[in-house]
Amino acid sequence: MKYIILFVTTILIIYILSKLHLGYVIRDNKRVTKYTYYINLEHRKDRMEETITELKNFGIDNPIRFNANSTGKGHPGVLRSHLAILKEARSKNYPYVMVVEDDIEFMNPDETNRKLNNIINSDLKWDVILLSCSNTSNLNKKINKDSVKVIGEGQTTGYIIKKEYYDTLINHWEEGLKMLIKTGDSNQYACDQYWKILQKKDNFILINPVKVYQRESHSDLVGGVVDYKNLAVKYY
């Protein structure tokens, strides 16, 4: 009997210590997640509520809603939304900003938090940290158990960017927006496609393993239900 009590007590202590450490990790991650924006259309109250819940599970209690209605429809509207947030972060001199779209879903928020914390407390150089990706590129290269060097990934579901890189991404996306409006070619100039050019030369880091993805839901952009769960988890 005493061995059972000892075993249960040990498990309980390990659990408590794990939760205490996770609490520290989440607080430390506030350095890069303090200013978190989510992009949301006015009529998509369902997505707003779901995103707030997802972010709360990730340790973010007061995300900032960006009204996507203010930037127009389609891929140009999406790109303008991302640009507007980056410009606001730049004008307010935020050291970092985290941007998510309103279909983000965290499969394992605790693990993702721990992985993120390992990255930001390492000597790894990064400009953008991707929380999610499409897992379609064969050029990605594993750095370590926590991170992957991204080359050719097309997804803007969730990412963190440091202020030193605001100008670079803003200028690049503004160029893409002009070409998107001119040509209508979203396969090349949509924000989640056009930043692939920067990934070839700058430091885009993906959290490994990928356990953040786009939640199954109706997409106003696509005009139907999208489901990317088959791309959800990938271990490098």
C-alpha positions in Angstrom: 0.0 0.0 0.0 2.8 2.4 0.9 4.4 1.9 -2.5 1.1 2.8 -4.2 0.9 6.0 -2.1 4.5 6.8 -2.9 3.9 6.2 -6.6 0.8 8.4 -6.7 2.6 11.1 -4.7 5.5 11.1 -7.1 3.3 11.4 -10.1 1.4 14.2 -8.5 4.6 16.1 -7.7 5.8 15.6 -11.3 2.5 16.9 -12.6 2.6 20.0 -10.3 6.2 20.8 -11.2 5.3 20.4 -14.9 2.4 22.8 -14.6 4.5 25.3 -12.6 7.2 25.2 -15.3 4.6 25.6 -18.0 3.3 28.7 -16.2 6.9 30.1 -16.2 7.3 29.3 -19.9 4.0 31.0 -20.9 5.0 34.1 -18.9 8.4 34.2 -20.5 6.9 33.8 -23.9 5.0 37.0 -23.3 8.1 38.8 -24.5 7.1 37.8 -28.1 3.4 37.2 -27.7 2.4 40.2 -25.7 1.0 42.0 -28.8 -1.0 39.4 -30.5 -3.5 40.3 -33.3 -6.1 38.1 -35.0 -7.6 38.9 -38.3 -11.4 38.6 -38.4 -14.3 39.5 -40.6 -17.1 41.4 -38.9 -19.8 38.8 -39.7 -17.6 35.8 -38.6 -18.5 35.9 -34.9 -18.1 32.1 -34.9 -14.5 32.4 -35.9 -13.8 35.2 -33.5 -15.1 33.2 -30.5 -13.2 30.1 -31.6 -9.9 32.0 -32.1 -10.2 33.7 -28.7 -10.6 30.3 -27.1 -7.7 28.9 -29.1 -5.4 31.8 -28.1 -6.5 31.5 -24.4 -5.5 27.9 -24.5 -2.1 29.0 -25.8 -1.8 31.5 -22.9 -2.9 34.7 -24.6 -5.9 36.3 -22.7 -6.3 39.7 -24.4 -5.6 39.4 -28.2 -6.3 42.4 -30.4 -8.9 42.0 -33.0 -8.2 43.4 -36.5 -11.3 44.1 -38.5 -10.7 42.5 -41.9 -13.7 44.3 -43.3 -11.7 47.5 -43.4 -9.2 46.2 -46.0 -11.4 44.9 -48.7 -12.2 41.4 -50.1 -10.2 38.6 -51.5 -6.5 38.0 -51.5 -5.7 41.8 -51.7 -7.9 42.3 -48.6 -6.0 39.6 -46.7 -2.6 41.1 -47.7 -3.8 44.6 -46.7 -4.8 43.2 -43.3 -1.4 41.7 -42.6 0.3 44.9 -43.8 -1.9 47.1 -41.6 -1.0 45.1 -38.5 2.7 45.2 -39.2 2.5 49.0 -39.8 0.6 49.5 -36.6 3.2 47.4 -34.7 6.0 49.5 -36.3 4.3 52.8 -35.5 3.9 51.7 -31.9 7.4 50.4 -31.7 6.4 47.0 -30.6 9.5 44.8 -30.2 7.6 41.8 -31.5 4.1 41.2 -32.9 2.3 37.9 -33.3 -0.3 37.7 -36.1 -2.8 34.9 -36.5 -5.7 34.3 -38.8 -9.1 33.4 -37.3 -9.0 29.7 -38.3 -5.9 28.9 -36.2 -6.0 25.8 -34.0 -3.4 24.5 -31.5 -3.3 20.7 -31.4 -0.9 20.8 -28.4 -0.6 24.3 -27.0 1.6 23.3 -24.1 4.2 21.6 -26.3 4.1 24.5 -28.8 4.7 27.0 -25.9 7.7 25.0 -24.7 9.2 24.7 -28.2 8.7 28.5 -28.7 10.4 29.2 -25.4 13.3 27.0 -26.3 13.8 29.0 -29.6 13.6 32.5 -28.1 16.0 31.5 -25.4 18.5 30.0 -27.7 21.2 31.7 -29.8 19.3 30.9 -33.0 19.0 33.9 -35.3 15.4 34.5 -36.5 13.4 37.1 -38.3 10.1 35.4 -38.3 8.9 32.4 -36.3 6.1 30.3 -38.0 3.7 28.6 -35.7 2.2 26.6 -38.7 3.0 25.7 -42.3 1.6 23.8 -45.2 4.2 21.1 -45.1 4.5 21.3 -48.9 8.1 22.3 -49.3 10.9 19.8 -49.7 13.5 22.5 -49.0 12.9 22.9 -45.3 15.9 21.9 -43.2 15.8 20.7 -39.6 18.0 22.8 -37.3 17.3 20.9 -34.0 14.5 19.1 -32.2 12.7 22.5 -31.7 13.1 24.3 -35.0 13.3 24.0 -38.8 14.7 26.5 -41.3 11.8 27.3 -43.7 12.3 27.7 -47.4 9.2 27.8 -49.7 6.4 27.5 -47.2 3.1 29.2 -48.1 0.9 29.8 -45.0 0.3 32.8 -42.8 -1.9 31.1 -40.2 0.2 32.3 -37.4 3.6 33.9 -37.1 5.8 36.1 -34.8 8.0 38.8 -36.3 10.6 41.0 -34.6 10.7 44.8 -35.1 14.0 44.7 -36.9 12.3 42.9 -39.7 9.1 45.0 -40.0 10.4 47.2 -42.8 11.6 44.3 -44.8 8.4 42.4 -44.8 6.2 45.5 -45.2 8.2 46.7 -48.2 8.1 43.2 -49.7 4.4 42.7 -49.2 3.6 46.2 -50.6 5.4 45.2 -53.8 3.4 42.0 -53.8 0.1 43.9 -53.3 0.8 46.1 -56.3 1.5 43.0 -58.5 -1.5 41.2 -57.1 -3.9 44.0 -58.0 -2.2 44.4 -61.4 -2.2 40.7 -62.4 -4.8 39.0 -60.1 -2.3 36.2 -59.7 -2.8 35.0 -56.1 -0.7 31.9 -56.7 2.3 34.1 -57.0 1.5 37.4 -55.2 -0.8 36.5 -52.2 0.9 37.2 -48.9 1.4 33.5 -48.0 3.0 32.9 -51.4 5.0 36.1 -52.0 7.0 35.8 -48.8 8.6 32.6 -50.1 11.1 34.9 -51.8 12.3 36.2 -48.4 12.5 32.7 -47.0 15.3 32.0 -49.4 17.6 34.6 -47.9 16.3 35.5 -44.4 15.7 33.6 -41.2 12.2 32.1 -41.2 12.0 29.5 -38.4 9.3 26.9 -38.0 8.4 25.3 -34.6 9.1 21.6 -34.8 7.0 19.5 -34.7 4.2 21.3 -36.5 1.2 21.1 -34.2 -0.7 24.2 -35.3 -2.9 24.3 -38.3 -6.0 25.8 -39.9 -9.2 24.7 -38.3 -11.8 23.0 -40.4 -14.4 25.7 -41.2 -16.1 27.6 -44.0 -13.7 30.0 -45.6 -15.0 33.3 -47.1 -11.9 33.6 -49.1 -12.2 30.1 -50.7 -16.0 30.1 -50.7 -16.4 26.8 -49.0 -15.3 24.5 -46.2 -11.6 23.9 -46.0 -9.9 21.1 -44.0 -6.1 20.9 -43.7 -5.9 18.3 -41.0 -4.0 16.0 -43.2 -1.2 18.6 -43.1 -1.5 19.1 -39.4 1.4 17.2 -37.8 4.8 16.8 -39.2 8.0 15.8 -37.4 11.3 16.8 -38.9 
